[in-house]
Amino acid sequence: MVRVTLFDDPALTPLHRRAYDVQAWKRSDTEIVLRGTVQDVKPPGLYVVDDPDTLTVHHMIVELTLAFPSLVITAAQVSFAEHPHDGCPQIIDHYQQLVGLSITRGFTQKARELFGGPRGCTHTTALLQAMAPVAVQCTWSMRLAKMREAGVDPQPPMDAERRRMMVASNINTCHVWAEGGAHAAMIAGGEGIRPPNSVTRRMVELGRKPEEWVSPLRR
């Protein structure tokens, strides 16, 4: 079990730390494994007087298997490594209702409907909502991994139809991609897809030119 121990601001009295960790793996060209954990940790001595160690009060783990590229959940496994009440694990099997759901747009609302309030575990449901954006991020990673494995050379920019579909899939997902905004208009208008800032900085650190970067969105 991962121990969270960081209460590192000496000017403040620590009360609580919640940590989410979500990781994803490619199982095959058609499957993604998504694993998430949520931990709630109390600082030393708060719940148990004179205890020198932190105390974990919640630790929930969710593992999902997703079909790619649909991102439909094909298998779900929920476990509680730490829970405050004996009855907490009784809700675990309820999360099998995840199977068959798409983890793309609309998933957060559906998760609330199925598992909100007395229909689920508050912490597990919150974890699911943190996991969904990671699944979407994986679509680009899967494409890039496939490129790397195939040894595919950079291709010319996407044609107009693929560009239109890419814009449509991202529109209004955040303020940068707002409909009618400058970024969406730039992509729709045919400009090159710029590397993320982190990619630009890293390529410069490596002594490479950022313009050499090829976006997985062009695949």
N, C-alpha and C positions, 0 to 999 in steps of 0.2 A: 504494500500500500504506500502511495506517495504521501510523505509528511510535509505539510506546509508550515514553515516556522518563521516566516518573515514578518516581524512587527518592528520596523526599524526607524521609527520617528521618535526620538527621545523626548521631543517637546510635547508629545501627546500621550494620553493614556490609552493603550490598545483595548479594543472591545471585541472585534470580530473580523475575520477574514474569510471571504468567499472566493474560491478559485475555480474557474472553468478551464478544462483542457480538452480540446477536440483535435483528433488526428485522423488522417485518411490514408488509405492504401489502395493501390491498384491490384486487384486479384487476377483480373484478366482484361482483355479488350472490352468485355461486356459487363464487368462487375467492379464495384467500388465497395470497400469496407470502411465504415465510418464509426469511430469509437470515441465516446465522450465521457468525461467524469466531472462531477461537481463535488466540491468539498467545502464544508463550513467548519472553521477552526476557531476555537476560543484561546486567548492568550494564557500563558502560564499563571496558575494561581487564582484565576477568576472564578471558575466553577468549583474547583477543588483547592481549598486553602493550602498554601505552602507547596503545591505541586510545581516542580521546576519545569515541567514539559507542557507543550500545547496540548489541547484536547480536541480531537475531531468528533463532531456531533452528527454530521451528515457526510456520507460518501456514497454516491450513487453512480453506477456505471451503465451506460447504454451502448450496445453495439448493433449497428444496422448494416445490412447488406443491401446495396442499391443496384438496380439494373442500369446499365449505361447504353445509350444516352438519355433514356426516359427519366431516370432518377426516381423510379418507382421502388418502394421498399419491398424487398422479397423475403427478408428474414429480420427478426428483431429479438434481441436478448437484453433483458434488464436485470441487474443484480444490485443488491444493497450491501456494501461492505461495512457500513456503519449506519445505524438508524436509532432514533431515540426511544421508540416504543416497540414492544413485542409484535404488535399488530401491523406495523408498517409494511412488511413484505407481502401481506395478503393481497396487495393491489398489483403485484408484479405481473401476474398473468393477464391483467386487463390491458397491458400495453401490447399484447399480440394484435390488437386492433390496428396497429401501425402498418401491418402487412397489407399491401395493396394500395397504400396511399402514395401519391407523388410528394416528394419533399421540396418541390418548387413552389411557385407562387400559390398562395392560399393555404399553405401548410400550417402556418402559425395559427390562423383562425380555426382550422380543423382540429389542431391539437388542443386548443382551448375548449372546443365543443366536446371532444371525447374525454379529455383528461383533466379539465379545470375543476377547481373546488373539490367537492367530495368524490368526484369521479376519478381522482388520481392522486399522485404524490406531487405536492407543490414543487419540490426541488427537481424531480425527474422531468416534469413538464417544462420547467424553466430551462433545463439542460437541453431538451429537444429543440426549443426555440433558438438556442445558441448554436446548435448543430446544423440547422437548416442552411444558413448562409455558407457554411464550409462546404456542404455538398455542391452548392452552385459554383463555388470557386474551383471545385475539382473538375468541372467540365473543361476548363481551360488547361488544367494540369494534365488531364487525360490526353487531350489532343497533343500537347507538347511532348508528353512521354512517348506517344505513338510515333511522332516525328523523329525523336531521338533514336528509338529502337530500330526504326526503318532506315535510318541514315538518309532521310529525305533532305535534299538541298532546298534553300529558300526559293519560294515561288513568287511570281508577280503578285501585286495586290489583288484582293478578291474582286470578282466581277460585281456589277451593280446589284444583282439579285441577292447574292450572298451578303453584300454590305447592308442592303435594306433589311434582311432578316436579322442580322446581327444588331442593328440599331433597334429594331422592333422588340427584340428579346431583352434589351436593357433599358428601354425608355421608361422614365419615371420610377426607376428603382432607387434613385437617390437624387440629391439636388444637382450633382454634376450632369446626370443623364436626364435632366428635366426636359420635357417636351418643349421644343422651341428654344432650348438653351444653346449656348455657343458650342459646347462639346458635341452634342448630338448632331448639330448642323455641320460641324467640321467633318465628322466621320461620314455622314450621309452625303456630303458634298464631294467626297473622293479624296480627301487629304489622307496622308499616311497615318497609320496608327502609331502613336508615340509610345516609347517604353515607359513603364512606371518609374517614378522618381527613384525608387530604391534600386531598380535595374540600372538606370543611368549612373547613379553614384558608384555602384559596384563595378560597372564596366570601366569607369574612369580609374578607380582604384587598381584594377587589374591591368591598366595600361592599354585598354581596348577602346574602340570607338563605339559610342552608344548607337550610332546609325547602323551598325552591323546587326543589331538585335532584330530578330524576326518574331513578330507577335504570333502566339498560337491562335489568335482570332482570325488569322489569314488562312487557316487550314479548314 
